[in-house]
Amino acid sequence: MKKNNIEYNFQKNLNLNLKKINKNKNKNIYVTSDLSSLSSLRIKKKNKLKIIFDSLKKSSGKNFTIFTPGATLNLCGTNEIFDIKKTKSYKMGPLSEYIRSLNSKRSLHPYWSVVGVGKNSKILKNVSKHSYGFGSPWSKMLKLDTLQINIGMHPSKAVTLIHHIETIMGVPYRFNKEFIHKIRLNNRILKKKFYMSVMFKASDAMKRKKLNEHYFKILKKRKKLNYTLVKPGLKIWSFKMRDFYDIAVEQFIKDQFNYLEKTPDLDFMKNL
């Protein structure tokens, strides 16, 4: 790709800033993004996405792996077939779709899949049928000591890892629901059972209005949350998934309802 001055300067600035928030050159990164702050940047969309992807690779160096969300929660409750190779992610952003369109691997779950490219993306080939929990992509990314990078959105608004933590902590306001969904795999259409942790409908459990902000206040206080600003106004954060996991687990041990706005009424469970 031949770059003009705007593209060259953007990539140069991006490279410098990603180097700051990946100072240890983590080989495994999980990236989520909202690129709306770049809407005024006069670069073609496909060039913009390639520049960001190339800069992420450069920040990790040789033997990199880049993971990104490939979720398709819009398929839940529908008869639409989930094609592991062709089904587009839903509301995960253009960068996630760009990465999915490359020679990527994808975990097999019709509602919450993870996409990966690079050396360790092969871990997504053999995962559990549960969206979260042990054997899921989240547990595997934790084992790889993955660095999460949030581009253009504060991480408190995009850290799906919290639901993995809720699942393994066995919070009483969620249960593991079975779903049967059609998938296309190796040119065959199959009906398979999958599982996902969901909130009880009968419960009045409500997520905190500020979602995960309390975890990130602790991360910041412990100097485990990195931040940088790329011209023309692109904010980027990074943190180790393991650091977030440890802090969140601490909070769930203290208060199993710490992720909720208030302690829920779970009296309905007496009749289950």
Secondary structure, 3 states (H helix, E strand, C coil): CCCCHHHHHHHHHHHHHHHHHCCCCCCEEEEEECCHHHCCCCCCHHHHHHHHHHHHHHHHCCCCEEEEECCCHHHCCCCCCEECCCCCCCCCCHHHHHHHHCCCEECCCCCCCEEEEEHHHHHHHCCCCECCCCCCHHHHHHHCCCEEEEECCCHHHCCCHHHHHHHHHCCCCEEEEEEEEEEEECCEEEEEEEEEEEECCCCCCCECCCCCHHHHHHHHHCCCCEEEEECCCEEEEEEEHHHHHHHHHHHHHHCCCCCECCCCCCHHHHHC
